[in-house]
Amino acid sequence: MEVIIDNKKYEVIKNEKDALDISDLEGKITDYYDSFDYILGDYAYGKVRLKGFNDKNNKYFKPVNDIQKVDDYIEKYCAYGCKYFILKIKK
């Protein structure tokens, strides 16, 4: 599924527990995320938190932002059983 947020296109990779709410994201995905390939959004205390991830072939790749480790990040840094989504940035 493809979505448009602030005039940018994203592919929805995962939408755990129907987490994706476009109105929560409008104005929050800033230029900072332009260098990332993916954006993870998780909900804590009723607010969305965003984190960028990259494929290994991205020139800005750092091991801490490796998309292959997104499940580890969710397990360690997100609330247990939280709702979350993963968007792939369409470039």
N, C-alpha and C positions, 0 to 999 in steps of 0.2 A: 504494500500500500504506500502511496506517495502523499505527502502533506506539504502545504505551503505555510510557512511562518515568517512574517515580516518580509514578504516577497522573495524568500529563498526556499528552494525545494529540498526536501528530505525524504529518504526512504525509511519507513518504519521497519526495523529489523526485529524488534521484540517489544511487546506491549503487555507486560506482566500485570495481571489483575486490572486490565483496562485503565492503566495509569495515565496514558497520554491525554492531556487536556490542553489543547492549543492555546486557549485563553490564558493559561498560566504561564505560557512561554513568550507571549508577545512582548517585545521590548527587552527580554532577558538574554536572548542569544545575541551577544554583542560581537564586534570584530575580533575579539580575543579568540573566539572559536573557529575563525576562518582557517587556521593552520591545522586543524584537526580533521580526521576522516570520520569520526563518530562522536556523538554526544550521548552520554548516559544521564538520564534524569531520574532521581529517586525522591521519594517523599518522606520527610521527617517532620513531625509536629505540624502537619498540614501544609508545609511549604515545600516547593520543589527545589532540589539541589542539583546543580549541573557539573559534569566533569567531562573533559575531552579525552579521547583515545585515538591512537594512530595505528595504521598498518606499518609493518617493518620497512616498507619501501618508501615511506614518507620522509622527506629530507629533515623534518622536525622530530623524527622518532626519538623517543627516550624510553628505556625499559619500564619506567614507572607508568607510562601511558600506553603500554602495549595492549591492543585490543584482545589479544589472546589471553590476557590475564584479567579480563573484565569480570569473570565469575568469582575469582579470588577477591577482587575489590568489593564486589557486592557482599560477599560473605563476611569480610573483615570490617568494612567501613560503612555499611548500610544497616539500618535497623532490621532485625530478624523478621522475615516474612513481609517486608515492605513491598509496596507497589513501585514498579519502575518501568522505564522504557529505554530503548536504544534506537537512536536515529543515525542513519548514514547520510552524510552531507553530499548532495549532488553538485558536482563541480562542472 
